[in-house]
Amino acid sequence: MIKTDILIIGAGPTGLFTVFEAGLLKLKCHLIDALPQPGGQCSEIYPKKPIYDIPGFPEILAGDLTNNLLEQGKQFEPGFTLGERAETIEKLEDGSFIVTTNKGTKHHAPVVAIAGGLGSFEPRKPLIENISYYEDKGVEYFIKDPEVYRNKKVVISGGGDSALDWSIFLADVAEEVTLVHRRNEFRGALDSVEKVQELKLLGKINLVTPAEVTALHGNSKLEGVTIIKDGEKILHEADHFIPLFGLSPKLGPIGEWGLEIEKNAIKVDTLDYQTNIPGIFAIGDVNTYEGKLKLILCGFHEATLMCQSAYKIINPGKKYVLKYTTVSGVDGFDGTRKEAPKAVVQAIN
Ligand SMILES: Cc1cc2nc3c(=O)[nH]c(=O)nc-3n(C[C@H](O)[C@H](O)[C@H](O)COP(=O)(O)OP(=O)(O)OC[C@H]3O[C@@H](n4cnc5c(N)ncnc54)[C@H](O)[C@@H]3O)c2cc1C
């Protein structure tokens, strides 16, 4: 059982900033995310795109914003359960919660902050009859650890940035990489398309287009795939099949937790973004209230106010006096201390 003060569901920008604000109040956080990496939409959908409306940053790449948020929260030693979806919640008699993921990992906390954005990103799966049988037996929709593919035969399908980038990366890791796409044209960064072309000419990537993977074979694990190209069936040996057709967000299991839902978002009050269940807050893109704006800076604000109420739940009767970080400094849970240089009292001759 993982124990923490604030259990955050969703490691997007809102969830990541919560770690920092909670840390200032000496509250510890643990984050669950269905994706294998933190950053939410910023790292999954547009890591290389510039954002222009983060206060204090005239321009910042979404991927760099994620890295900065991780760096800012690092001193408060957040825990992460990545690649797992928060599935069920149970309220205990003392008012605390146990949240269990789809892989059975249990988390216990007095406060739950849902920062689930548009919902958990679910992979778009190709319509291949027995694909679910081969999941975790050779079929993967995310690449968590590229080393899994070392010296293996890998078939990737898809025509976007993920399919291109992973084909390029795995060309140096796997024994064989085959990239299958329905069209001859790819929709991705120009340098990635050119790199795949170059690796194809070097014989490091087999490019099969226009074509489609239509069947999977193997007994206890994946051993091969059927590719249809120009109406012809090709039986191709494969240890892994990685369809990268993008992700679609779904509110998913959170929608069944007894929370008030309006238009696929969780209704909250505007005092501290608490839901209809005391102790469960919803912040960032996942919530709704009159005048709601789905912007990163609004998620940061909501996280800050929510932490103040979380403090009161976790420390009943204790008063918290707001201090400026410039004045009080920041004490990390890792023993580090950041503080502004102290003023000196010294005569000037
Ligand atoms: C192309 C694009 C450009 C954008 N540009 C801007 C911009 O310029 N400025 C701006 O302010 N905003 C912009 N946005 C919007 C911005 O990205 C969102 O407002 C922001 O990401 C919301 O952050 P969040 O942390 O609330 O949610 P998200 O970033 O959506 O993160 C939520 C996380 O929760 C996880 N999750 C959900 N449910 C579960 C569950 N049950 N279990 C485990 N994990 C779960 C998801 O996997 C996800 O990682 C843009 C969005 C897009 C798509």
PDBQT file of the ligand as one rigid body, heavy atoms in Angstrom, charges set to zero:
ROOT
HETATM    1  C1  LIG A 401      -2.395  20.941 -29.147  1.00  0.00    +0.000 C 
HETATM    2  C2  LIG A 401      -2.698  21.624 -27.835  1.00  0.00    +0.000 A 
HETATM    3  C3  LIG A 401      -2.180  22.886 -27.581  1.00  0.00    +0.000 A 
HETATM    4  C4  LIG A 401      -2.455  23.531 -26.371  1.00  0.00    +0.000 A 
HETATM    5  N1  LIG A 401      -1.938  24.771 -26.156  1.00  0.00    +0.000 NA
HETATM    6  C5  LIG A 401      -2.160  25.394 -24.964  1.00  0.00    +0.000 A 
HETATM    7  C6  LIG A 401      -1.617  26.688 -24.700  1.00  0.00    +0.000 A 
HETATM    8  O1  LIG A 401      -0.994  27.309 -25.564  1.00  0.00    +0.000 OA
HETATM    9  N2  LIG A 401      -1.859  27.243 -23.469  1.00  0.00    +0.000 N 
HETATM   10  C7  LIG A 401      -2.581  26.609 -22.496  1.00  0.00    +0.000 A 
HETATM   11  O2  LIG A 401      -2.725  27.146 -21.397  1.00  0.00    +0.000 OA
HETATM   12  N3  LIG A 401      -3.122  25.394 -22.744  1.00  0.00    +0.000 NA
HETATM   13  C8  LIG A 401      -2.922  24.763 -23.941  1.00  0.00    +0.000 A 
HETATM   14  N4  LIG A 401      -3.477  23.534 -24.178  1.00  0.00    +0.000 N 
HETATM   15  C9  LIG A 401      -4.317  22.930 -23.124  1.00  0.00    +0.000 C 
HETATM   16  C10 LIG A 401      -3.434  22.363 -22.016  1.00  0.00    +0.000 C 
HETATM   17  O3  LIG A 401      -2.563  21.389 -22.545  1.00  0.00    +0.000 OA
HETATM   18  C11 LIG A 401      -4.324  21.776 -20.939  1.00  0.00    +0.000 C 
HETATM   19  O4  LIG A 401      -5.079  22.820 -20.369  1.00  0.00    +0.000 OA
HETATM   20  C12 LIG A 401      -3.473  21.130 -19.862  1.00  0.00    +0.000 C 
HETATM   21  O5  LIG A 401      -2.710  20.058 -20.368  1.00  0.00    +0.000 OA
HETATM   22  C13 LIG A 401      -4.361  20.611 -18.731  1.00  0.00    +0.000 C 
HETATM   23  O6  LIG A 401      -3.533  20.052 -17.774  1.00  0.00    +0.000 OA
HETATM   24  P1  LIG A 401      -4.065  18.972 -16.754  1.00  0.00    +0.000 P 
HETATM   25  O7  LIG A 401      -2.887  18.594 -15.918  1.00  0.00    +0.000 OA
HETATM   26  O8  LIG A 401      -5.266  19.490 -16.095  1.00  0.00    +0.000 OA
HETATM   27  O9  LIG A 401      -4.524  17.743 -17.667  1.00  0.00    +0.000 OA
HETATM   28  P2  LIG A 401      -3.752  16.866 -18.759  1.00  0.00    +0.000 P 
HETATM   29  O10 LIG A 401      -2.599  17.556 -19.323  1.00  0.00    +0.000 OA
HETATM   30  O11 LIG A 401      -4.804  16.388 -19.688  1.00  0.00    +0.000 OA
HETATM   31  O12 LIG A 401      -3.210  15.631 -17.903  1.00  0.00    +0.000 OA
HETATM   32  C14 LIG A 401      -4.110  14.753 -17.308  1.00  0.00    +0.000 C 
HETATM   33  C15 LIG A 401      -3.422  13.434 -17.051  1.00  0.00    +0.000 C 
HETATM   34  O13 LIG A 401      -4.295  12.623 -16.273  1.00  0.00    +0.000 OA
HETATM   35  C16 LIG A 401      -4.154  11.286 -16.660  1.00  0.00    +0.000 C 
HETATM   36  N5  LIG A 401      -5.364  10.550 -16.255  1.00  0.00    +0.000 N 
HETATM   37  C17 LIG A 401      -6.646  10.851 -16.482  1.00  0.00    +0.000 A 
HETATM   38  N6  LIG A 401      -7.470   9.951 -15.909  1.00  0.00    +0.000 NA
HETATM   39  C18 LIG A 401      -6.658   9.047 -15.305  1.00  0.00    +0.000 A 
HETATM   40  C19 LIG A 401      -6.904   7.867 -14.556  1.00  0.00    +0.000 A 
HETATM   41  N7  LIG A 401      -8.129   7.406 -14.302  1.00  0.00    +0.000 N 
HETATM   42  N8  LIG A 401      -5.826   7.185 -14.091  1.00  0.00    +0.000 NA
HETATM   43  C20 LIG A 401      -4.559   7.628 -14.338  1.00  0.00    +0.000 A 
HETATM   44  N9  LIG A 401      -4.285   8.722 -15.049  1.00  0.00    +0.000 NA
HETATM   45  C21 LIG A 401      -5.321   9.427 -15.517  1.00  0.00    +0.000 A 
HETATM   46  C22 LIG A 401      -3.982  11.379 -18.188  1.00  0.00    +0.000 C 
HETATM   47  O14 LIG A 401      -3.309  10.217 -18.678  1.00  0.00    +0.000 OA
HETATM   48  C23 LIG A 401      -3.128  12.638 -18.315  1.00  0.00    +0.000 C 
HETATM   49  O15 LIG A 401      -1.750  12.363 -18.389  1.00  0.00    +0.000 OA
HETATM   50  C24 LIG A 401      -3.250  22.878 -25.380  1.00  0.00    +0.000 A 
HETATM   51  C25 LIG A 401      -3.749  21.603 -25.632  1.00  0.00    +0.000 A 
HETATM   52  C26 LIG A 401      -3.489  20.985 -26.847  1.00  0.00    +0.000 A 
HETATM   53  C27 LIG A 401      -4.040  19.613 -27.088  1.00  0.00    +0.000 C 
ENDROOT
TORSDOF 0
